[in-house]
Amino acid sequence: MPKQTVRVIAFRCDPDKEPAPTYKVYEVPIEETTTLLQVLNTIYEDQDRTLAFRRYCCGYKCCNSCRMTINGQTALACHTMIEPGDEITVEPLKDHPVIRDLVVDFDG
């Protein structure tokens, strides 16, 4: 049986190099329900090592380092569950300066 996929539409921007942000679509094979952070790690490891996001996270909703805008809502990537067949749009936190892609300056 072929693996199912999730479709991730990721905000891409490097303010030092690009005048305007873009979005890139990734089809990611997954076998079962998993977290968005795990899906982003799979993209990074298997498809696109240029995707910038905070890869470290405590996994306990304490550090908040993986906060981002997920389908228009602020959420933690480590606790956002993704199921095969889902389509997810990920963007940086609103009202924070973008460092690159999904990484923002929390102090800015």
C-alpha atoms as a printed R data frame, in Angstrom:
    type eleno elety resid chain resno      x      y      z
1   ATOM     1    CA   MET     A     1  0.000  0.000  0.000
2   ATOM     2    CA   PRO     A     2  1.515  3.373 -1.013
3   ATOM     3    CA   LYS     A     3  2.223  5.922  1.677
4   ATOM     4    CA   GLN     A     4 -0.201  8.770  2.042
5   ATOM     5    CA   THR     A     5  1.014 12.328  1.935
6   ATOM     6    CA   VAL     A     6  0.384 15.682  3.506
7   ATOM     7    CA   ARG     A     7  0.620 18.875  1.518
8   ATOM     8    CA   VAL     A     8  2.595 21.636  3.224
9   ATOM     9    CA   ILE     A     9  2.451 25.143  1.791
10  ATOM    10    CA   ALA     A    10  5.403 26.942  3.356
11  ATOM    11    CA   PHE     A    11  6.126 30.663  3.488
12  ATOM    12    CA   ARG     A    12  9.583 31.337  2.069
13  ATOM    13    CA   CYS     A    13 11.422 34.610  2.501
14  ATOM    14    CA   ASP     A    14 14.950 35.839  3.036
15  ATOM    15    CA   PRO     A    15 14.516 39.602  3.617
16  ATOM    16    CA   ASP     A    16 18.209 40.229  2.883
17  ATOM    17    CA   LYS     A    17 17.980 38.622 -0.575
18  ATOM    18    CA   GLU     A    18 14.361 38.660 -1.787
19  ATOM    19    CA   PRO     A    19 12.064 41.643 -2.247
20  ATOM    20    CA   ALA     A    20  8.864 39.675 -1.645
21  ATOM    21    CA   PRO     A    21  7.947 36.411  0.065
22  ATOM    22    CA   THR     A    22  6.855 33.346 -1.871
23  ATOM    23    CA   TYR     A    23  5.240 30.033 -0.985
24  ATOM    24    CA   LYS     A    24  6.607 26.604 -1.783
25  ATOM    25    CA   VAL     A    25  4.512 23.441 -1.827
26  ATOM    26    CA   TYR     A    26  5.869 20.187 -0.417
27  ATOM    27    CA   GLU     A    27  4.252 16.761 -0.669
28  ATOM    28    CA   VAL     A    28  5.436 14.789  2.337
29  ATOM    29    CA   PRO     A    29  4.828 11.053  2.738
30  ATOM    30    CA   ILE     A    30  3.610 10.045  6.193
31  ATOM    31    CA   GLU     A    31  2.242  6.750  7.455
32  ATOM    32    CA   GLU     A    32  0.303  7.907 10.506
33  ATOM    33    CA   THR     A    33 -0.694 10.939 12.522
34  ATOM    34    CA   THR     A    34  2.369 12.960 13.501
35  ATOM    35    CA   THR     A    35  3.294 16.489 14.546
36  ATOM    36    CA   LEU     A    36  3.877 19.383 12.199
37  ATOM    37    CA   LEU     A    37  7.391 19.738 13.614
38  ATOM    38    CA   GLN     A    38  8.139 16.156 12.559
39  ATOM    39    CA   VAL     A    39  6.753 16.895  9.082
40  ATOM    40    CA   LEU     A    40  8.945 20.024  8.807
41  ATOM    41    CA   ASN     A    41 11.955 17.959  9.891
42  ATOM    42    CA   THR     A    42 11.131 15.423  7.162
43  ATOM    43    CA   ILE     A    43 11.004 18.229  4.582
44  ATOM    44    CA   TYR     A    44 14.368 19.497  5.801
45  ATOM    45    CA   GLU     A    45 16.014 16.065  5.880
46  ATOM    46    CA   ASP     A    46 14.569 14.608  2.664
47  ATOM    47    CA   GLN     A    47 13.520 17.443  0.350
48  ATOM    48    CA   ASP     A    48 14.846 20.926  1.090
49  ATOM    49    CA   ARG     A    49 17.720 21.750  3.406
50  ATOM    50    CA   THR     A    50 17.183 25.466  2.764
51  ATOM    51    CA   LEU     A    51 13.876 25.597  4.675
52  ATOM    52    CA   ALA     A    52 14.479 27.648  7.813
53  ATOM    53    CA   PHE     A    53 12.517 26.921 10.999
54  ATOM    54    CA   ARG     A    54 13.460 26.410 14.609
55  ATOM    55    CA   ARG     A    55 14.281 22.714 14.716
56  ATOM    56    CA   TYR     A    56 14.878 22.567 18.444
57  ATOM    57    CA   CYS     A    57 11.890 22.343 20.700
58  ATOM    58    CA   CYS     A    58 11.221 20.942 24.133
59  ATOM    59    CA   GLY     A    59  8.045 19.123 23.043
60  ATOM    60    CA   TYR     A    60  6.258 20.113 26.249
61  ATOM    61    CA   LYS     A    61  4.716 23.483 25.296
62  ATOM    62    CA   CYS     A    62  7.293 25.250 27.492
63  ATOM    63    CA   CYS     A    63  9.937 26.793 25.258
64  ATOM    64    CA   ASN     A    64  7.534 28.141 22.588
65  ATOM    65    CA   SER     A    65 10.392 28.151 20.079
66  ATOM    66    CA   CYS     A    66  8.305 26.371 17.437
67  ATOM    67    CA   ARG     A    67  5.441 28.911 17.480
68  ATOM    68    CA   MET     A    68  4.295 29.831 13.987
69  ATOM    69    CA   THR     A    69  1.139 30.620 12.076
70  ATOM    70    CA   ILE     A    70 -0.521 27.355 11.095
71  ATOM    71    CA   ASN     A    71 -3.558 27.620  8.834
72  ATOM    72    CA   GLY     A    72 -3.989 31.234  9.955
73  ATOM    73    CA   GLN     A    73 -3.754 30.571 13.703
74  ATOM    74    CA   THR     A    74 -0.813 30.888 16.078
75  ATOM    75    CA   ALA     A    75  0.138 27.414 17.304
76  ATOM    76    CA   LEU     A    76  3.070 25.261 18.327
77  ATOM    77    CA   ALA     A    77  4.431 23.002 15.588
78  ATOM    78    CA   CYS     A    78  5.419 20.397 18.194
79  ATOM    79    CA   HIS     A    79  1.796 19.993 19.306
80  ATOM    80    CA   THR     A    80 -0.066 20.468 16.026
81  ATOM    81    CA   MET     A    81 -1.125 17.031 14.889
82  ATOM    82    CA   ILE     A    82 -1.087 16.273 11.161
83  ATOM    83    CA   GLU     A    83 -2.939 13.385  9.542
84  ATOM    84    CA   PRO     A    84 -2.345 11.789  6.152
85  ATOM    85    CA   GLY     A    85 -4.240 13.772  3.518
86  ATOM    86    CA   ASP     A    86 -4.088 17.102  5.377
87  ATOM    87    CA   GLU     A    87 -3.148 20.369  3.687
88  ATOM    88    CA   ILE     A    88 -1.317 22.771  5.980
89  ATOM    89    CA   THR     A    89 -0.194 26.347  5.359
90  ATOM    90    CA   VAL     A    90  2.708 27.438  7.573
91  ATOM    91    CA   GLU     A    91  3.804 31.035  7.942
92  ATOM    92    CA   PRO     A    92  5.940 32.979 10.409
93  ATOM    93    CA   LEU     A    93  4.303 34.556 13.445
94  ATOM    94    CA   LYS     A    94  2.434 37.707 12.623
95  ATOM    95    CA   ASP     A    95  3.731 40.979 14.119
96  ATOM    96    CA   HIS     A    96  7.310 39.696 14.397
97  ATOM    97    CA   PRO     A    97 10.157 40.566 12.015
98  ATOM    98    CA   VAL     A    98 11.029 37.657  9.728
99  ATOM    99    CA   ILE     A    99 14.633 36.505  9.928
100 ATOM   100    CA   ARG     A   100 14.166 33.848  7.256
101 ATOM   101    CA   ASP     A   101 11.251 31.642  6.196
102 ATOM   102    CA   LEU     A   102  9.455 30.517  9.397
103 ATOM   103    CA   VAL     A   103 12.041 31.973 11.795
104 ATOM   104    CA   VAL     A   104 11.129 35.283 13.431
105 ATOM   105    CA   ASP     A   105 12.851 37.646 15.823
106 ATOM   106    CA   PHE     A   106 10.930 37.118 19.088
107 ATOM   107    CA   ASP     A   107 12.525 40.271 20.537
108 ATOM   108    CA   GLY     A   108 11.641 42.497 17.558
